[in-house]
Amino acid sequence: MKFAAFETSTEWCSVALWVDGEAMGIEERAGNAHSGRVLPMLDRLLASAGISIAQLDAVAFGAGPGSFTGLRIACGVAQGLAFARGLPVAGISTLEAMAEESGATRVVACLDARMHEVYYSAIEKDGLRWRNVVTATCVAPSAVQVPPGEGWVGCGNGFAEYGAMGLDSVISGIHPSAIAVARLAAPRFAAGEGVDAALAAPVYVRDKVAFTIDERNSR
């Protein structure tokens, strides 16, 4: 199977290509320039692999939570490629992608959600997939709950911003990547779990984008 994967939920713009069980990827700190970089990055990967877009069998993307604009970019690019060719699409949790990047098996994944809140979930490796122990949610840092049991480690920029939040071990420098998205999407595509491009959608977790003027003034 051959498919492309996109992850643009953070300041990193990340693209990967999965070719018959092997993943290759490119990522760059893009700031707010993801939309102008993501397709040229895919072109570079396709050229390196010696294949064309027409040979792709599916498309995966980091579905969220994360930057609202970034999530829409990844989803929109995935839909555009898939619509034109009738390909299945898989949206992969950005928190699961971070956990996959960490190399641990019990992970509290936490992203800074701005507005003095974090997106987080507690997830545990179960074979090739991750199982939610605490479902992805958006809360104040003080409300982050570490599940009972040993071996839980943290990863994500939420910890860099707000501290360890009750965890004994935090892995720094972890962010969701397109290669992790691809690794998680592969067994789903193999199991026939891809969806029609029209059904692909970001998972925002929180609908509120910014404080009102009154809210900002009261803080």
C-alpha positions as CSV (number, residue, x, y, z in Angstrom):
1,M,0.0,0.0,0.0
2,K,1.1,3.6,-0.7
3,F,-0.4,6.6,1.0
4,A,0.5,10.1,2.0
5,A,0.1,11.6,5.5
6,F,-0.1,15.2,6.7
7,E,0.3,16.7,10.2
8,T,0.0,20.5,10.6
9,S,-1.7,20.8,14.0
10,T,1.3,22.6,15.6
11,E,4.0,25.0,14.4
12,W,5.6,22.0,12.6
13,C,4.6,21.2,9.1
14,S,5.1,17.5,8.5
15,V,4.5,15.3,5.5
16,A,5.1,11.5,5.2
17,L,4.9,8.9,2.5
18,W,4.1,5.2,3.3
19,V,5.3,2.8,0.7
20,D,4.8,-0.9,1.2
21,G,5.5,-0.9,4.9
22,E,8.2,1.8,4.9
23,A,7.7,5.4,5.9
24,M,9.7,8.5,4.9
25,G,9.0,12.0,6.0
26,I,9.9,15.7,5.9
27,E,9.1,18.3,8.5
28,E,9.8,22.0,9.0
29,R,9.0,24.7,11.5
30,A,6.5,26.6,9.4
31,G,5.0,29.1,11.8
32,N,1.8,30.1,10.0
33,A,3.0,29.1,6.5
34,H,1.8,25.5,6.4
35,S,-0.5,26.0,3.5
36,G,2.3,27.1,1.2
37,R,4.7,24.3,2.2
38,V,2.7,21.1,2.5
39,L,2.2,20.2,-1.1
40,P,5.7,21.1,-2.2
41,M,7.0,18.8,0.6
42,L,4.8,16.0,-0.7
43,D,6.2,16.5,-4.2
44,R,9.7,16.2,-2.8
45,L,8.8,12.9,-1.1
46,L,7.1,11.5,-4.2
47,A,10.1,12.4,-6.3
48,S,12.4,10.8,-3.8
49,A,10.4,7.6,-3.8
50,G,10.0,7.6,-7.6
51,I,6.2,7.4,-7.6
52,S,3.4,9.8,-8.6
53,I,0.3,11.0,-6.8
54,A,-1.7,8.8,-9.1
55,Q,-0.2,5.8,-7.4
56,L,-1.4,6.6,-3.9
57,D,-4.0,4.3,-2.4
58,A,-5.1,6.4,0.5
59,V,-4.5,9.6,2.5
60,A,-4.1,10.2,6.2
61,F,-4.0,13.4,8.3
62,G,-3.6,14.6,11.9
63,A,-7.2,15.2,12.8
64,G,-6.6,17.1,16.1
65,P,-6.8,18.5,18.6
66,G,-4.5,21.4,17.8
67,S,-4.4,24.7,15.9
68,F,-7.8,25.3,14.4
69,T,-6.2,26.6,11.2
70,G,-3.6,23.9,11.0
71,L,-6.2,21.1,11.4
72,R,-8.3,22.6,8.6
73,I,-5.2,22.7,6.3
74,A,-4.3,19.0,6.9
75,C,-7.9,17.9,6.5
76,G,-8.5,20.1,3.4
77,V,-5.3,18.8,1.7
78,A,-6.2,15.2,2.5
79,Q,-9.8,15.7,1.2
80,G,-8.6,17.4,-2.0
81,L,-6.2,14.6,-2.9
82,A,-8.7,11.9,-2.0
83,F,-11.8,13.4,-3.7
84,A,-10.0,13.6,-7.0
85,R,-9.1,10.0,-7.0
86,G,-11.8,8.3,-4.9
87,L,-9.3,7.4,-2.1
88,P,-10.1,6.5,1.5
89,V,-9.1,8.9,4.2
90,A,-8.1,8.3,7.8
91,G,-8.0,11.0,10.5
92,I,-5.5,10.2,13.3
93,S,-5.5,11.8,16.7
94,T,-2.6,14.2,17.2
95,L,-2.4,13.1,20.8
96,E,-2.0,9.5,19.7
97,A,0.6,10.6,17.1
98,M,2.6,12.3,20.0
99,A,2.3,9.1,22.1
100,E,3.6,7.1,19.1
101,E,6.5,9.5,18.8
102,S,7.4,9.1,22.4
103,G,8.3,5.4,22.3
104,A,6.6,4.8,25.6
105,T,3.6,2.6,26.2
106,R,1.6,4.6,28.8
107,V,1.5,8.2,27.8
108,V,-0.2,11.4,29.0
109,A,-0.1,13.5,25.8
110,C,-0.6,17.2,26.4
111,L,-0.7,20.1,23.9
112,D,-0.9,23.8,24.9
113,A,-4.4,24.9,23.9
114,R,-3.7,28.6,24.7
115,M,-6.3,30.5,26.8
116,H,-4.7,28.9,29.9
117,E,-5.9,25.5,28.9
118,V,-4.4,22.3,27.5
119,Y,-5.6,19.4,25.3
120,Y,-4.7,16.1,26.9
121,S,-5.5,12.4,27.0
122,A,-4.0,9.4,28.7
123,I,-3.5,6.6,26.3
124,E,-2.0,3.1,26.5
125,K,-0.4,1.1,23.7
126,D,-2.5,-2.0,22.7
127,G,-0.7,-3.8,19.9
128,L,-0.4,-1.5,16.9
129,R,-3.0,0.9,18.3
130,W,-3.6,3.1,21.3
131,R,-6.4,2.7,23.8
132,N,-7.9,5.7,25.6
133,V,-7.7,5.6,29.4
134,V,-8.7,9.3,29.6
135,T,-10.4,10.5,26.4
136,A,-9.1,13.7,24.7
137,T,-10.4,16.8,26.5
138,C,-9.6,20.5,27.0
139,V,-9.1,21.5,30.6
140,A,-7.1,23.9,32.8
141,P,-3.6,22.5,33.6
142,S,-4.6,22.0,37.2
143,A,-7.3,19.6,36.1
144,V,-5.0,17.2,34.3
145,Q,-5.5,13.7,35.8
146,V,-2.7,11.1,35.8
147,P,-4.4,7.6,35.8
148,P,-3.5,5.1,38.5
149,G,-0.7,2.7,37.9
150,E,3.0,2.9,37.1
151,G,4.9,3.8,34.0
152,W,2.9,6.9,32.9
153,V,5.1,9.5,31.1
154,G,4.2,12.8,29.7
155,C,5.0,14.4,26.3
156,G,4.0,17.5,24.4
157,N,4.4,21.2,24.6
158,G,1.7,21.5,27.3
159,F,4.3,20.3,29.8
160,A,6.9,22.8,28.6
161,E,4.4,25.6,29.2
162,Y,2.8,24.5,32.5
163,G,5.2,22.0,34.2
164,A,5.0,18.3,34.9
165,M,1.4,18.4,36.2
166,G,1.8,15.6,38.6
167,L,3.9,13.3,36.4
168,D,7.3,12.0,37.5
169,S,8.6,11.7,34.0
170,V,8.2,14.0,31.0
171,I,9.9,13.5,27.6
172,S,10.8,16.9,26.1
173,G,10.8,17.8,22.4
174,I,8.0,15.5,21.3
175,H,5.5,16.8,18.8
176,P,3.0,15.0,16.5
177,S,4.6,14.0,13.2
178,A,3.3,12.8,9.8
179,I,5.4,9.6,10.1
180,A,3.6,8.8,13.4
181,V,0.3,9.5,11.7
182,A,1.3,7.2,8.9
183,R,2.3,4.4,11.3
184,L,-1.0,4.6,13.0
185,A,-3.0,4.9,9.8
186,A,-1.4,1.8,8.2
187,P,-3.3,-0.8,10.2
188,R,-6.5,1.1,9.8
189,F,-6.3,1.2,6.1
190,A,-5.3,-2.5,6.1
191,A,-8.5,-3.2,8.1
192,G,-10.6,-1.3,5.6
193,E,-11.3,1.5,8.1
194,G,-10.7,4.5,5.8
195,V,-13.7,6.7,5.1
196,D,-14.9,8.7,2.2
197,A,-13.3,12.0,1.8
198,A,-16.6,13.8,2.4
199,L,-16.7,12.3,5.9
200,A,-13.2,13.4,6.9
201,A,-13.3,16.2,9.5
202,P,-11.0,17.8,12.1
203,V,-11.5,17.0,15.8
204,Y,-11.3,20.3,17.5
205,V,-12.2,19.2,21.1
206,R,-12.8,22.9,22.0
207,D,-15.0,25.2,19.9
208,K,-13.9,28.4,21.4
209,V,-11.1,30.1,19.5
210,A,-10.3,33.2,21.6
211,F,-11.3,35.2,24.7
212,T,-13.9,38.0,24.3
213,I,-12.7,41.5,25.1
214,D,-14.5,41.3,28.4
215,E,-12.9,38.0,29.2
216,R,-9.4,39.3,28.4
217,N,-9.9,42.4,30.5
218,S,-11.1,40.3,33.5
219,R,-8.0,38.1,33.6
